[in-house]
Amino acid sequence: MIGVIVESNTKEQDEVYGKSKIIAIILALFFGRFGIHHFYLGKPALGLIYFIFSKYELIFYFSLCDILIIIFTNNEAWTKRYGVKKFPKKKN
């Protein structure tokens, strides 16, 4: 997981960890036909559908579309969808 610093409304910075776009792109490039990138992104049902229908050429084009979607997704939207906000430790 990769950490990203995001500003919050309280003018403090919170760390957000989540799925990497680079890893998702690499998985989609090499194993996209089998849906491995969907398993990585937490969508196992869609990954299973890709895997079941991987012998058909249409799934190859779907994985190419997935690559383009991942590349052109805004970083803020990516973090909102696949990021996990790390809460600060409570002070005693």
PDB file of N, CA, C and O in Angstrom:
ATOM      1  N   MET A   1       0.833  -1.163   0.000  1.00  0.00           N
ATOM      2  CA  MET A   1       0.000   0.000   0.000  1.00  0.00           C
ATOM      3  C   MET A   1       0.885   1.236   0.000  1.00  0.00           C
ATOM      4  O   MET A   1       1.974   1.241   0.575  1.00  0.00           O
ATOM      5  N   ILE A   2       0.410   2.258  -0.639  1.00  0.00           N
ATOM      6  CA  ILE A   2       1.165   3.485  -0.777  1.00  0.00           C
ATOM      7  C   ILE A   2       0.461   4.578   0.003  1.00  0.00           C
ATOM      8  O   ILE A   2      -0.764   4.689  -0.044  1.00  0.00           O
ATOM      9  N   GLY A   3       1.226   5.383   0.718  1.00  0.00           N
ATOM     10  CA  GLY A   3       0.657   6.457   1.508  1.00  0.00           C
ATOM     11  C   GLY A   3       0.574   7.750   0.723  1.00  0.00           C
ATOM     12  O   GLY A   3       1.479   8.080  -0.043  1.00  0.00           O
ATOM     13  N   VAL A   4      -0.509   8.477   0.914  1.00  0.00           N
ATOM     14  CA  VAL A   4      -0.719   9.755   0.274  1.00  0.00           C
ATOM     15  C   VAL A   4      -1.173  10.711   1.353  1.00  0.00           C
ATOM     16  O   VAL A   4      -2.003  10.358   2.191  1.00  0.00           O
ATOM     17  N   ILE A   5      -0.634  11.925   1.341  1.00  0.00           N
ATOM     18  CA  ILE A   5      -1.035  12.929   2.310  1.00  0.00           C
ATOM     19  C   ILE A   5      -2.207  13.711   1.728  1.00  0.00           C
ATOM     20  O   ILE A   5      -2.130  14.213   0.607  1.00  0.00           O
ATOM     21  N   VAL A   6      -3.297  13.812   2.498  1.00  0.00           N
ATOM     22  CA  VAL A   6      -4.488  14.529   2.060  1.00  0.00           C
ATOM     23  C   VAL A   6      -4.829  15.564   3.118  1.00  0.00           C
ATOM     24  O   VAL A   6      -4.800  15.275   4.314  1.00  0.00           O
ATOM     25  N   GLU A   7      -5.155  16.781   2.669  1.00  0.00           N
ATOM     26  CA  GLU A   7      -5.541  17.819   3.623  1.00  0.00           C
ATOM     27  C   GLU A   7      -6.989  17.636   4.013  1.00  0.00           C
ATOM     28  O   GLU A   7      -7.839  17.358   3.168  1.00  0.00           O
ATOM     29  N   SER A   8      -7.268  17.791   5.280  1.00  0.00           N
ATOM     30  CA  SER A   8      -8.644  17.674   5.752  1.00  0.00           C
ATOM     31  C   SER A   8      -9.187  19.060   6.066  1.00  0.00           C
ATOM     32  O   SER A   8      -8.466  20.053   5.967  1.00  0.00           O
ATOM     33  N   ASN A   9     -10.441  19.125   6.439  1.00  0.00           N
ATOM     34  CA  ASN A   9     -11.085  20.399   6.731  1.00  0.00           C
ATOM     35  C   ASN A   9     -10.531  21.060   7.989  1.00  0.00           C
ATOM     36  O   ASN A   9     -10.684  22.270   8.160  1.00  0.00           O
ATOM     37  N   THR A  10      -9.901  20.308   8.859  1.00  0.00           N
ATOM     38  CA  THR A  10      -9.379  20.855  10.104  1.00  0.00           C
ATOM     39  C   THR A  10      -7.962  21.386   9.937  1.00  0.00           C
ATOM     40  O   THR A  10      -7.282  21.646  10.930  1.00  0.00           O
ATOM     41  N   LYS A  11      -7.510  21.549   8.717  1.00  0.00           N
ATOM     42  CA  LYS A  11      -6.185  22.055   8.369  1.00  0.00           C
ATOM     43  C   LYS A  11      -5.059  21.171   8.886  1.00  0.00           C
ATOM     44  O   LYS A  11      -3.912  21.608   8.972  1.00  0.00           O
ATOM     45  N   GLU A  12      -5.382  19.940   9.228  1.00  0.00           N
ATOM     46  CA  GLU A  12      -4.374  18.956   9.585  1.00  0.00           C
ATOM     47  C   GLU A  12      -4.220  18.019   8.407  1.00  0.00           C
ATOM     48  O   GLU A  12      -5.121  17.895   7.577  1.00  0.00           O
ATOM     49  N   GLN A  13      -3.088  17.367   8.337  1.00  0.00           N
ATOM     50  CA  GLN A  13      -2.871  16.435   7.244  1.00  0.00           C
ATOM     51  C   GLN A  13      -3.061  15.014   7.750  1.00  0.00           C
ATOM     52  O   GLN A  13      -2.517  14.631   8.785  1.00  0.00           O
ATOM     53  N   ASP A  14      -3.834  14.243   7.010  1.00  0.00           N
ATOM     54  CA  ASP A  14      -4.092  12.848   7.352  1.00  0.00           C
ATOM     55  C   ASP A  14      -3.454  11.975   6.287  1.00  0.00           C
ATOM     56  O   ASP A  14      -3.442  12.328   5.107  1.00  0.00           O
ATOM     57  N   GLU A  15      -2.930  10.847   6.702  1.00  0.00           N
ATOM     58  CA  GLU A  15      -2.366   9.907   5.748  1.00  0.00           C
ATOM     59  C   GLU A  15      -3.458   8.978   5.259  1.00  0.00           C
ATOM     60  O   GLU A  15      -4.289   8.505   6.034  1.00  0.00           O
ATOM     61  N   VAL A  16      -3.441   8.724   3.947  1.00  0.00           N
ATOM     62  CA  VAL A  16      -4.405   7.826   3.340  1.00  0.00           C
ATOM     63  C   VAL A  16      -3.625   6.731   2.624  1.00  0.00           C
ATOM     64  O   VAL A  16      -2.765   7.016   1.791  1.00  0.00           O
ATOM     65  N   TYR A  17      -3.927   5.488   2.951  1.00  0.00           N
ATOM     66  CA  TYR A  17      -3.294   4.348   2.314  1.00  0.00           C
ATOM     67  C   TYR A  17      -4.328   3.634   1.463  1.00  0.00           C
ATOM     68  O   TYR A  17      -5.508   3.594   1.810  1.00  0.00           O
ATOM     69  N   GLY A  18      -3.888   3.079   0.360  1.00  0.00           N
ATOM     70  CA  GLY A  18      -4.843   2.378  -0.480  1.00  0.00           C
ATOM     71  C   GLY A  18      -4.166   1.630  -1.603  1.00  0.00           C
ATOM     72  O   GLY A  18      -2.963   1.371  -1.573  1.00  0.00           O
ATOM     73  N   LYS A  19      -4.957   1.293  -2.582  1.00  0.00           N
ATOM     74  CA  LYS A  19      -4.471   0.527  -3.726  1.00  0.00           C
ATOM     75  C   LYS A  19      -3.703   1.435  -4.671  1.00  0.00           C
ATOM     76  O   LYS A  19      -4.083   2.585  -4.890  1.00  0.00           O
ATOM     77  N   SER A  20      -2.623   0.910  -5.226  1.00  0.00           N
ATOM     78  CA  SER A  20      -1.768   1.658  -6.138  1.00  0.00           C
ATOM     79  C   SER A  20      -2.302   1.587  -7.561  1.00  0.00           C
ATOM     80  O   SER A  20      -2.676   0.520  -8.046  1.00  0.00           O
ATOM     81  N   LYS A  21      -2.333   2.747  -8.226  1.00  0.00           N
ATOM     82  CA  LYS A  21      -2.749   2.778  -9.628  1.00  0.00           C
ATOM     83  C   LYS A  21      -1.739   2.055 -10.505  1.00  0.00           C
ATOM     84  O   LYS A  21      -2.117   1.373 -11.458  1.00  0.00           O
ATOM     85  N   ILE A  22      -0.469   2.201 -10.191  1.00  0.00           N
ATOM     86  CA  ILE A  22       0.595   1.582 -10.993  1.00  0.00           C
ATOM     87  C   ILE A  22       0.465   0.061 -10.962  1.00  0.00           C
ATOM     88  O   ILE A  22       0.551  -0.595 -12.000  1.00  0.00           O
ATOM     89  N   ILE A  23       0.260  -0.493  -9.781  1.00  0.00           N
ATOM     90  CA  ILE A  23       0.115  -1.944  -9.666  1.00  0.00           C
ATOM     91  C   ILE A  23      -1.140  -2.408 -10.397  1.00  0.00           C
ATOM     92  O   ILE A  23      -1.126  -3.445 -11.060  1.00  0.00           O
ATOM     93  N   ALA A  24      -2.227  -1.643 -10.278  1.00  0.00           N
ATOM     94  CA  ALA A  24      -3.467  -2.009 -10.972  1.00  0.00           C
ATOM     95  C   ALA A  24      -3.268  -1.988 -12.490  1.00  0.00           C
ATOM     96  O   ALA A  24      -3.786  -2.858 -13.190  1.00  0.00           O
ATOM     97  N   ILE A  25      -2.533  -1.015 -12.999  1.00  0.00           N
ATOM     98  CA  ILE A  25      -2.262  -0.938 -14.441  1.00  0.00           C
ATOM     99  C   ILE A  25      -1.403  -2.114 -14.891  1.00  0.00           C
ATOM    100  O   ILE A  25      -1.680  -2.724 -15.924  1.00  0.00           O
ATOM    101  N   ILE A  26      -0.375  -2.434 -14.132  1.00  0.00           N
ATOM    102  CA  ILE A  26       0.513  -3.552 -14.496  1.00  0.00           C
ATOM    103  C   ILE A  26      -0.260  -4.869 -14.486  1.00  0.00           C
ATOM    104  O   ILE A  26      -0.110  -5.685 -15.395  1.00  0.00           O
ATOM    105  N   LEU A  27      -1.082  -5.076 -13.464  1.00  0.00           N
ATOM    106  CA  LEU A  27      -1.886  -6.299 -13.417  1.00  0.00           C
ATOM    107  C   LEU A  27      -2.869  -6.371 -14.581  1.00  0.00           C
ATOM    108  O   LEU A  27      -3.087  -7.439 -15.152  1.00  0.00           O
ATOM    109  N   ALA A  28      -3.463  -5.227 -14.931  1.00  0.00           N
ATOM    110  CA  ALA A  28      -4.405  -5.215 -16.049  1.00  0.00           C
ATOM    111  C   ALA A  28      -3.691  -5.446 -17.382  1.00  0.00           C
ATOM    112  O   ALA A  28      -4.249  -6.063 -18.290  1.00  0.00           O
ATOM    113  N   LEU A  29      -2.458  -4.952 -17.495  1.00  0.00           N
ATOM    114  CA  LEU A  29      -1.700  -5.158 -18.737  1.00  0.00           C
ATOM    115  C   LEU A  29      -1.343  -6.623 -18.956  1.00  0.00           C
ATOM    116  O   LEU A  29      -1.530  -7.163 -20.046  1.00  0.00           O
ATOM    117  N   PHE A  30      -0.831  -7.252 -17.916  1.00  0.00           N
ATOM    118  CA  PHE A  30      -0.318  -8.605 -18.073  1.00  0.00           C
ATOM    119  C   PHE A  30      -1.351  -9.703 -17.794  1.00  0.00           C
ATOM    120  O   PHE A  30      -1.311 -10.766 -18.415  1.00  0.00           O
ATOM    121  N   PHE A  31      -2.270  -9.446 -16.865  1.00  0.00           N
ATOM    122  CA  PHE A  31      -3.237 -10.470 -16.471  1.00  0.00           C
ATOM    123  C   PHE A  31      -4.679  -9.977 -16.578  1.00  0.00           C
ATOM    124  O   PHE A  31      -5.575 -10.545 -15.954  1.00  0.00           O
ATOM    125  N   GLY A  32      -4.905  -8.933 -17.357  1.00  0.00           N
ATOM    126  CA  GLY A  32      -6.233  -8.340 -17.470  1.00  0.00           C
ATOM    127  C   GLY A  32      -7.278  -9.283 -18.001  1.00  0.00           C
ATOM    128  O   GLY A  32      -8.434  -9.240 -17.579  1.00  0.00           O
ATOM    129  N   ARG A  33      -6.888 -10.125 -18.913  1.00  0.00           N
ATOM    130  CA  ARG A  33      -7.826 -11.081 -19.498  1.00  0.00           C
ATOM    131  C   ARG A  33      -8.395 -12.021 -18.427  1.00  0.00           C
ATOM    132  O   ARG A  33      -9.522 -12.500 -18.557  1.00  0.00           O
ATOM    133  N   PHE A  34      -7.622 -12.282 -17.379  1.00  0.00           N
ATOM    134  CA  PHE A  34      -8.060 -13.181 -16.307  1.00  0.00           C
ATOM    135  C   PHE A  34      -8.692 -12.440 -15.127  1.00  0.00           C
ATOM    136  O   PHE A  34      -9.133 -13.076 -14.170  1.00  0.00           O
ATOM    137  N   GLY A  35      -8.741 -11.119 -15.181  1.00  0.00           N
ATOM    138  CA  GLY A  35      -9.403 -10.332 -14.145  1.00  0.00           C
ATOM    139  C   GLY A  35      -8.631 -10.168 -12.863  1.00  0.00           C
ATOM    140  O   GLY A  35      -9.215  -9.825 -11.835  1.00  0.00           O
ATOM    141  N   ILE A  36      -7.333 -10.403 -12.892  1.00  0.00           N
ATOM    142  CA  ILE A  36      -6.528 -10.308 -11.667  1.00  0.00           C
ATOM    143  C   ILE A  36      -6.575  -8.893 -11.082  1.00  0.00           C
ATOM    144  O   ILE A  36      -6.566  -8.730  -9.862  1.00  0.00           O
ATOM    145  N   HIS A  37      -6.624  -7.881 -11.936  1.00  0.00           N
ATOM    146  CA  HIS A  37      -6.660  -6.501 -11.442  1.00  0.00           C
ATOM    147  C   HIS A  37      -7.952  -6.229 -10.663  1.00  0.00           C
ATOM    148  O   HIS A  37      -7.952  -5.407  -9.747  1.00  0.00           O
ATOM    149  N   HIS A  38      -9.032  -6.896 -11.007  1.00  0.00           N
ATOM    150  CA  HIS A  38     -10.274  -6.718 -10.244  1.00  0.00           C
ATOM    151  C   HIS A  38     -10.182  -7.384  -8.872  1.00  0.00           C
ATOM    152  O   HIS A  38     -10.729  -6.868  -7.897  1.00  0.00           O
ATOM    153  N   PHE A  39      -9.506  -8.508  -8.788  1.00  0.00           N
ATOM    154  CA  PHE A  39      -9.277  -9.126  -7.482  1.00  0.00           C
ATOM    155  C   PHE A  39      -8.438  -8.192  -6.608  1.00  0.00           C
ATOM    156  O   PHE A  39      -8.710  -8.040  -5.417  1.00  0.00           O
ATOM    157  N   TYR A  40      -7.417  -7.567  -7.203  1.00  0.00           N
ATOM    158  CA  TYR A  40      -6.560  -6.640  -6.464  1.00  0.00           C
ATOM    159  C   TYR A  40      -7.355  -5.433  -5.969  1.00  0.00           C
ATOM    160  O   TYR A  40      -7.134  -4.958  -4.855  1.00  0.00           O
ATOM    161  N   LEU A  41      -8.275  -4.939  -6.791  1.00  0.00           N
ATOM    162  CA  LEU A  41      -9.035  -3.746  -6.433  1.00  0.00           C
ATOM    163  C   LEU A  41     -10.240  -4.041  -5.544  1.00  0.00           C
ATOM    164  O   LEU A  41     -11.008  -3.135  -5.221  1.00  0.00           O
ATOM    165  N   GLY A  42     -10.410  -5.292  -5.150  1.00  0.00           N
ATOM    166  CA  GLY A  42     -11.475  -5.643  -4.222  1.00  0.00           C
ATOM    167  C   GLY A  42     -12.810  -5.911  -4.884  1.00  0.00           C
ATOM    168  O   GLY A  42     -13.861  -5.733  -4.267  1.00  0.00           O
ATOM    169  N   LYS A  43     -12.777  -6.337  -6.136  1.00  0.00           N
ATOM    170  CA  LYS A  43     -14.001  -6.676  -6.865  1.00  0.00           C
ATOM    171  C   LYS A  43     -13.919  -8.136  -7.313  1.00  0.00           C
ATOM    172  O   LYS A  43     -13.780  -8.406  -8.506  1.00  0.00           O
ATOM    173  N   PRO A  44     -14.003  -9.075  -6.380  1.00  0.00           N
ATOM    174  CA  PRO A  44     -13.802 -10.487  -6.744  1.00  0.00           C
ATOM    175  C   PRO A  44     -14.871 -11.049  -7.675  1.00  0.00           C
ATOM    176  O   PRO A  44     -14.572 -11.929  -8.482  1.00  0.00           O
ATOM    177  N   ALA A  45     -16.101 -10.566  -7.585  1.00  0.00           N
ATOM    178  CA  ALA A  45     -17.156 -11.081  -8.473  1.00  0.00           C
ATOM    179  C   ALA A  45     -16.854 -10.731  -9.928  1.00  0.00           C
ATOM    180  O   ALA A  45     -16.994 -11.575 -10.813  1.00  0.00           O
ATOM    181  N   LEU A  46     -16.443  -9.501 -10.172  1.00  0.00           N
ATOM    182  CA  LEU A  46     -16.100  -9.088 -11.530  1.00  0.00           C
ATOM    183  C   LEU A  46     -14.840  -9.803 -12.013  1.00  0.00           C
ATOM    184  O   LEU A  46     -14.740 -10.163 -13.185  1.00  0.00           O
ATOM    185  N   GLY A  47     -13.889 -10.006 -11.120  1.00  0.00           N
ATOM    186  CA  GLY A  47     -12.689 -10.763 -11.471  1.00  0.00           C
ATOM    187  C   GLY A  47     -13.018 -12.194 -11.856  1.00  0.00           C
ATOM    188  O   GLY A  47     -12.421 -12.745 -12.781  1.00  0.00           O
ATOM    189  N   LEU A  48     -13.959 -12.792 -11.154  1.00  0.00           N
ATOM    190  CA  LEU A  48     -14.379 -14.158 -11.467  1.00  0.00           C
ATOM    191  C   LEU A  48     -15.076 -14.226 -12.827  1.00  0.00           C
ATOM    192  O   LEU A  48     -14.877 -15.178 -13.582  1.00  0.00           O
ATOM    193  N   ILE A  49     -15.884 -13.227 -13.134  1.00  0.00           N
ATOM    194  CA  ILE A  49     -16.536 -13.173 -14.450  1.00  0.00           C
ATOM    195  C   ILE A  49     -15.493 -13.069 -15.554  1.00  0.00           C
ATOM    196  O   ILE A  49     -15.594 -13.751 -16.574  1.00  0.00           O
ATOM    197  N   TYR A  50     -14.485 -12.211 -15.354  1.00  0.00           N
ATOM    198  CA  TYR A  50     -13.404 -12.094 -16.338  1.00  0.00           C
ATOM    199  C   TYR A  50     -12.694 -13.438 -16.496  1.00  0.00           C
ATOM    200  O   TYR A  50     -12.391 -13.858 -17.613  1.00  0.00           O
ATOM    201  N   PHE A  51     -12.432 -14.109 -15.374  1.00  0.00           N
ATOM    202  CA  PHE A  51     -11.716 -15.383 -15.425  1.00  0.00           C
ATOM    203  C   PHE A  51     -12.514 -16.461 -16.155  1.00  0.00           C
ATOM    204  O   PHE A  51     -11.960 -17.220 -16.951  1.00  0.00           O
ATOM    205  N   ILE A  52     -13.803 -16.524 -15.883  1.00  0.00           N
ATOM    206  CA  ILE A  52     -14.648 -17.539 -16.520  1.00  0.00           C
ATOM    207  C   ILE A  52     -14.719 -17.329 -18.033  1.00  0.00           C
ATOM    208  O   ILE A  52     -14.665 -18.292 -18.797  1.00  0.00           O
ATOM    209  N   PHE A  53     -14.838 -16.085 -18.459  1.00  0.00           N
ATOM    210  CA  PHE A  53     -14.975 -15.778 -19.878  1.00  0.00           C
ATOM    211  C   PHE A  53     -13.660 -15.366 -20.527  1.00  0.00           C
ATOM    212  O   PHE A  53     -13.672 -14.736 -21.585  1.00  0.00           O
ATOM    213  N   SER A  54     -12.528 -15.708 -19.919  1.00  0.00           N
ATOM    214  CA  SER A  54     -11.224 -15.279 -20.424  1.00  0.00           C
ATOM    215  C   SER A  54     -10.875 -15.866 -21.789  1.00  0.00           C
ATOM    216  O   SER A  54     -10.004 -15.334 -22.477  1.00  0.00           O
ATOM    217  N   LYS A  55     -11.526 -16.933 -22.189  1.00  0.00           N
ATOM    218  CA  LYS A  55     -11.205 -17.529 -23.484  1.00  0.00           C
ATOM    219  C   LYS A  55     -11.812 -16.739 -24.645  1.00  0.00           C
ATOM    220  O   LYS A  55     -11.447 -16.957 -25.800  1.00  0.00           O
ATOM    221  N   TYR A  56     -12.723 -15.835 -24.349  1.00  0.00           N
ATOM    222  CA  TYR A  56     -13.350 -15.034 -25.393  1.00  0.00           C
ATOM    223  C   TYR A  56     -12.575 -13.738 -25.618  1.00  0.00           C
ATOM    224  O   TYR A  56     -12.039 -13.151 -24.678  1.00  0.00           O
ATOM    225  N   GLU A  57     -12.525 -13.307 -26.857  1.00  0.00           N
ATOM    226  CA  GLU A  57     -11.747 -12.130 -27.220  1.00  0.00           C
ATOM    227  C   GLU A  57     -12.332 -10.839 -26.650  1.00  0.00           C
ATOM    228  O   GLU A  57     -11.601  -9.874 -26.425  1.00  0.00           O
ATOM    229  N   LEU A  58     -13.619 -10.813 -26.421  1.00  0.00           N
ATOM    230  CA  LEU A  58     -14.277  -9.619 -25.917  1.00  0.00           C
ATOM    231  C   LEU A  58     -13.710  -9.192 -24.555  1.00  0.00           C
ATOM    232  O   LEU A  58     -13.607  -7.996 -24.280  1.00  0.00           O
ATOM    233  N   ILE A  59     -13.350 -10.135 -23.722  1.00  0.00           N
ATOM    234  CA  ILE A  59     -12.777  -9.823 -22.411  1.00  0.00           C
ATOM    235  C   ILE A  59     -11.450  -9.087 -22.561  1.00  0.00           C
ATOM    236  O   ILE A  59     -11.123  -8.232 -21.737  1.00  0.00           O
ATOM    237  N   PHE A  60     -10.688  -9.404 -23.593  1.00  0.00           N
ATOM    238  CA  PHE A  60      -9.439  -8.685 -23.859  1.00  0.00           C
ATOM    239  C   PHE A  60      -9.720  -7.199 -24.068  1.00  0.00           C
ATOM    240  O   PHE A  60      -8.994  -6.353 -23.546  1.00  0.00           O
ATOM    241  N   TYR A  61     -10.756  -6.878 -24.818  1.00  0.00           N
ATOM    242  CA  TYR A  61     -11.092  -5.475 -25.061  1.00  0.00           C
ATOM    243  C   TYR A  61     -11.627  -4.801 -23.802  1.00  0.00           C
ATOM    244  O   TYR A  61     -11.390  -3.613 -23.585  1.00  0.00           O
ATOM    245  N   PHE A  62     -12.342  -5.549 -22.976  1.00  0.00           N
ATOM    246  CA  PHE A  62     -12.786  -5.002 -21.694  1.00  0.00           C
ATOM    247  C   PHE A  62     -11.596  -4.658 -20.801  1.00  0.00           C
ATOM    248  O   PHE A  62     -11.605  -3.635 -20.117  1.00  0.00           O
ATOM    249  N   SER A  63     -10.581  -5.508 -20.808  1.00  0.00           N
ATOM    250  CA  SER A  63      -9.402  -5.228 -19.981  1.00  0.00           C
ATOM    251  C   SER A  63      -8.636  -4.017 -20.517  1.00  0.00           C
ATOM    252  O   SER A  63      -8.063  -3.259 -19.734  1.00  0.00           O
ATOM    253  N   LEU A  64      -8.618  -3.826 -21.825  1.00  0.00           N
ATOM    254  CA  LEU A  64      -8.004  -2.617 -22.388  1.00  0.00           C
ATOM    255  C   LEU A  64      -8.767  -1.364 -21.947  1.00  0.00           C
ATOM    256  O   LEU A  64      -8.161  -0.340 -21.632  1.00  0.00           O
ATOM    257  N   CYS A  65     -10.082  -1.452 -21.927  1.00  0.00           N
ATOM    258  CA  CYS A  65     -10.893  -0.334 -21.433  1.00  0.00           C
ATOM    259  C   CYS A  65     -10.628  -0.085 -19.952  1.00  0.00           C
ATOM    260  O   CYS A  65     -10.582   1.064 -19.512  1.00  0.00           O
ATOM    261  N   ASP A  66     -10.456  -1.152 -19.187  1.00  0.00           N
ATOM    262  CA  ASP A  66     -10.128  -1.011 -17.766  1.00  0.00           C
ATOM    263  C   ASP A  66      -8.808  -0.271 -17.577  1.00  0.00           C
ATOM    264  O   ASP A  66      -8.686   0.570 -16.685  1.00  0.00           O
ATOM    265  N   ILE A  67      -7.825  -0.580 -18.410  1.00  0.00           N
ATOM    266  CA  ILE A  67      -6.527   0.098 -18.330  1.00  0.00           C
ATOM    267  C   ILE A  67      -6.705   1.590 -18.569  1.00  0.00           C
ATOM    268  O   ILE A  67      -6.161   2.407 -17.826  1.00  0.00           O
ATOM    269  N   LEU A  68      -7.457   1.948 -19.589  1.00  0.00           N
ATOM    270  CA  LEU A  68      -7.680   3.363 -19.880  1.00  0.00           C
ATOM    271  C   LEU A  68      -8.445   4.055 -18.757  1.00  0.00           C
ATOM    272  O   LEU A  68      -8.152   5.202 -18.421  1.00  0.00           O
ATOM    273  N   ILE A  69      -9.405   3.377 -18.188  1.00  0.00           N
ATOM    274  CA  ILE A  69     -10.162   3.954 -17.073  1.00  0.00           C
ATOM    275  C   ILE A  69      -9.245   4.191 -15.880  1.00  0.00           C
ATOM    276  O   ILE A  69      -9.318   5.240 -15.239  1.00  0.00           O
ATOM    277  N   ILE A  70      -8.392   3.232 -15.582  1.00  0.00           N
ATOM    278  CA  ILE A  70      -7.472   3.384 -14.450  1.00  0.00           C
ATOM    279  C   ILE A  70      -6.498   4.530 -14.703  1.00  0.00           C
ATOM    280  O   ILE A  70      -6.235   5.331 -13.806  1.00  0.00           O
ATOM    281  N   ILE A  71      -5.962   4.612 -15.919  1.00  0.00           N
ATOM    282  CA  ILE A  71      -4.995   5.667 -16.238  1.00  0.00           C
ATOM    283  C   ILE A  71      -5.617   7.051 -16.109  1.00  0.00           C
ATOM    284  O   ILE A  71      -5.001   7.958 -15.550  1.00  0.00           O
ATOM    285  N   PHE A  72      -6.826   7.218 -16.619  1.00  0.00           N
ATOM    286  CA  PHE A  72      -7.430   8.546 -16.661  1.00  0.00           C
ATOM    287  C   PHE A  72      -8.291   8.876 -15.447  1.00  0.00           C
ATOM    288  O   PHE A  72      -8.944   9.919 -15.429  1.00  0.00           O
ATOM    289  N   THR A  73      -8.308   8.023 -14.446  1.00  0.00           N
ATOM    290  CA  THR A  73      -9.027   8.333 -13.215  1.00  0.00           C
ATOM    291  C   THR A  73      -8.242   9.369 -12.422  1.00  0.00           C
ATOM    292  O   THR A  73      -7.038   9.226 -12.213  1.00  0.00           O
ATOM    293  N   ASN A  74      -8.918  10.382 -11.996  1.00  0.00           N
ATOM    294  CA  ASN A  74      -8.333  11.448 -11.192  1.00  0.00           C
ATOM    295  C   ASN A  74      -7.766  10.854  -9.900  1.00  0.00           C
ATOM    296  O   ASN A  74      -8.376   9.960  -9.314  1.00  0.00           O
ATOM    297  N   ASN A  75      -6.613  11.340  -9.453  1.00  0.00           N
ATOM    298  CA  ASN A  75      -5.991  10.803  -8.233  1.00  0.00           C
ATOM    299  C   ASN A  75      -6.889  10.985  -7.011  1.00  0.00           C
ATOM    300  O   ASN A  75      -6.930  10.125  -6.132  1.00  0.00           O
ATOM    301  N   GLU A  76      -7.598  12.094  -6.959  1.00  0.00           N
ATOM    302  CA  GLU A  76      -8.492  12.340  -5.827  1.00  0.00           C
ATOM    303  C   GLU A  76      -9.647  11.333  -5.824  1.00  0.00           C
ATOM    304  O   GLU A  76     -10.014  10.806  -4.775  1.00  0.00           O
ATOM    305  N   ALA A  77     -10.205  11.077  -6.986  1.00  0.00           N
ATOM    306  CA  ALA A  77     -11.288  10.097  -7.091  1.00  0.00           C
ATOM    307  C   ALA A  77     -10.778   8.690  -6.792  1.00  0.00           C
ATOM    308  O   ALA A  77     -11.484   7.889  -6.179  1.00  0.00           O
ATOM    309  N   TRP A  78      -9.552   8.388  -7.224  1.00  0.00           N
ATOM    310  CA  TRP A  78      -8.953   7.081  -6.958  1.00  0.00           C
ATOM    311  C   TRP A  78      -8.778   6.878  -5.451  1.00  0.00           C
ATOM    312  O   TRP A  78      -9.111   5.822  -4.913  1.00  0.00           O
ATOM    313  N   THR A  79      -8.256   7.895  -4.786  1.00  0.00           N
ATOM    314  CA  THR A  79      -8.041   7.802  -3.343  1.00  0.00           C
ATOM    315  C   THR A  79      -9.368   7.676  -2.604  1.00  0.00           C
ATOM    316  O   THR A  79      -9.469   6.942  -1.621  1.00  0.00           O
ATOM    317  N   LYS A  80     -10.380   8.386  -3.075  1.00  0.00           N
ATOM    318  CA  LYS A  80     -11.693   8.306  -2.434  1.00  0.00           C
ATOM    319  C   LYS A  80     -12.295   6.911  -2.587  1.00  0.00           C
ATOM    320  O   LYS A  80     -12.960   6.414  -1.679  1.00  0.00           O
ATOM    321  N   ARG A  81     -12.061   6.285  -3.731  1.00  0.00           N
ATOM    322  CA  ARG A  81     -12.664   4.977  -3.988  1.00  0.00           C
ATOM    323  C   ARG A  81     -11.851   3.821  -3.413  1.00  0.00           C
ATOM    324  O   ARG A  81     -12.419   2.876  -2.867  1.00  0.00           O
ATOM    325  N   TYR A  82     -10.520   3.890  -3.534  1.00  0.00           N
ATOM    326  CA  TYR A  82      -9.677   2.759  -3.145  1.00  0.00           C
ATOM    327  C   TYR A  82      -8.739   3.065  -1.985  1.00  0.00           C
ATOM    328  O   TYR A  82      -7.893   2.236  -1.650  1.00  0.00           O
ATOM    329  N   GLY A  83      -8.868   4.226  -1.369  1.00  0.00           N
ATOM    330  CA  GLY A  83      -8.001   4.594  -0.262  1.00  0.00           C
ATOM    331  C   GLY A  83      -8.631   4.274   1.075  1.00  0.00           C
ATOM    332  O   GLY A  83      -9.852   4.170   1.192  1.00  0.00           O
ATOM    333  N   VAL A  84      -7.794   4.119   2.076  1.00  0.00           N
ATOM    334  CA  VAL A  84      -8.242   3.868   3.439  1.00  0.00           C
ATOM    335  C   VAL A  84      -7.598   4.933   4.309  1.00  0.00           C
ATOM    336  O   VAL A  84      -6.373   5.027   4.380  1.00  0.00           O
ATOM    337  N   LYS A  85      -8.419   5.732   4.968  1.00  0.00           N
ATOM    338  CA  LYS A  85      -7.903   6.808   5.795  1.00  0.00           C
ATOM    339  C   LYS A  85      -7.392   6.252   7.111  1.00  0.00           C
ATOM    340  O   LYS A  85      -8.069   5.473   7.781  1.00  0.00           O
ATOM    341  N   LYS A  86      -6.205   6.660   7.462  1.00  0.00           N
ATOM    342  CA  LYS A  86      -5.602   6.218   8.707  1.00  0.00           C
ATOM    343  C   LYS A  86      -5.892   7.272   9.773  1.00  0.00           C
ATOM    344  O   LYS A  86      -5.489   8.427   9.636  1.00  0.00           O
ATOM    345  N   PHE A  87      -6.580   6.877  10.815  1.00  0.00           N
ATOM    346  CA  PHE A  87      -6.958   7.816  11.860  1.00  0.00           C
ATOM    347  C   PHE A  87      -5.762   8.060  12.783  1.00  0.00           C
ATOM    348  O   PHE A  87      -4.991   7.145  13.073  1.00  0.00           O
ATOM    349  N   PRO A  88      -5.619   9.309  13.241  1.00  0.00           N
ATOM    350  CA  PRO A  88      -4.507   9.608  14.163  1.00  0.00           C
ATOM    351  C   PRO A  88      -4.724   8.912  15.498  1.00  0.00           C
ATOM    352  O   PRO A  88      -5.853   8.646  15.913  1.00  0.00           O
ATOM    353  N   LYS A  89      -3.612   8.627  16.153  1.00  0.00           N
ATOM    354  CA  LYS A  89      -3.676   7.981  17.463  1.00  0.00           C
ATOM    355  C   LYS A  89      -4.215   8.964  18.490  1.00  0.00           C
ATOM    356  O   LYS A  89      -3.924  10.159  18.441  1.00  0.00           O
ATOM    357  N   LYS A  90      -5.006   8.440  19.422  1.00  0.00           N
ATOM    358  CA  LYS A  90      -5.569   9.282  20.480  1.00  0.00           C
ATOM    359  C   LYS A  90      -4.489   9.640  21.481  1.00  0.00           C
ATOM    360  O   LYS A  90      -3.671   8.809  21.876  1.00  0.00           O
ATOM    361  N   LYS A  91      -4.511  10.896  21.877  1.00  0.00           N
ATOM    362  CA  LYS A  91      -3.573  11.357  22.886  1.00  0.00           C
ATOM    363  C   LYS A  91      -4.247  11.298  24.248  1.00  0.00           C
ATOM    364  O   LYS A  91      -5.418  11.652  24.384  1.00  0.00           O
ATOM    365  N   ASN A  92      -3.497  10.847  25.264  1.00  0.00           N
ATOM    366  CA  ASN A  92      -4.046  10.741  26.616  1.00  0.00           C
ATOM    367  C   ASN A  92      -3.912  12.024  27.365  1.00  0.00           C
ATOM    368  O   ASN A  92      -4.324  12.110  28.521  1.00  0.00           O
TER     369      ASN A  92
END
